[in-house]
C-alpha cells in the first residue's frame, strides 16, 4: 500500500505549516512506515493511506515521487 507522510524537516523546531513537507512511501502498514522513517530527522505529523481515487489524484501531482527507503 502507498502512504502519504506529512512531516516537518526537524524534530527540534516548532512545527510551522509553511515548512510541512510530504513524501510517499510503499509499506505494509503505518507501523512499517514509522520504522522506515525512524532514522530520519523528520517530525512526522500525519500518515495517510492512499487508495482508489485518492491515489489517482496524488499520482497526477507533479510532486508525486515514491521514495525508496
C-alpha positions in Angstrom: 0.0 0.0 0.0 1.2 3.6 -0.6 1.2 6.1 2.2 1.5 9.9 2.1 3.5 11.2 5.0 3.3 14.9 6.1 6.3 15.9 8.2 8.4 18.8 9.5 12.0 18.7 8.4 13.3 19.0 12.0 12.3 17.4 15.3 14.0 20.3 17.3 12.0 23.2 15.9 8.4 24.3 16.5 6.1 23.0 13.6 5.3 25.7 11.1 2.6 24.9 8.4 4.6 26.5 5.6 7.5 24.1 6.3 5.4 21.0 6.1 6.8 18.5 3.6 5.2 15.5 2.0 6.6 12.2 0.9 5.2 9.0 -0.5 6.2 5.5 0.7 5.2 2.0 -0.1 4.8 -0.1 3.1 2.7 -2.8 4.6 1.1 -0.7 7.4 1.5 2.5 9.4 3.9 0.8 11.8 6.2 -0.1 8.8 6.1 3.5 7.6 7.3 4.7 11.1 10.1 2.1 11.1 11.3 3.2 7.7 11.4 6.9 8.9 12.9 6.2 12.3 16.4 7.1 11.3 15.3 10.3 9.6 15.3 13.7 11.4 11.6 14.2 10.5 8.8 15.2 12.9 6.0 13.1 11.4 2.7 14.9 11.6 0.3 12.6 9.7 0.4 9.3 7.8 -2.4 8.8 5.3 -3.0 5.6 3.3 -3.7 6.3 -0.3 -6.1 4.1 -2.3 -8.6 4.4 -5.2 -9.3 7.9 -6.4 -7.2 9.5 -3.7 -4.1 7.6 -5.0 -5.1 8.5 -8.6 -5.3 12.2 -7.7 -1.9 12.2 -5.9 -0.2 10.4 -8.8 -1.2 13.2 -11.2 0.6 15.7 -8.9 4.0 16.9 -10.1 5.3 16.3 -6.5 4.4 12.6 -6.5 7.6 10.6 -6.2 7.6 7.2 -4.5 10.6 7.2 -2.0 12.8 4.1 -1.8 13.8 3.6 1.9 
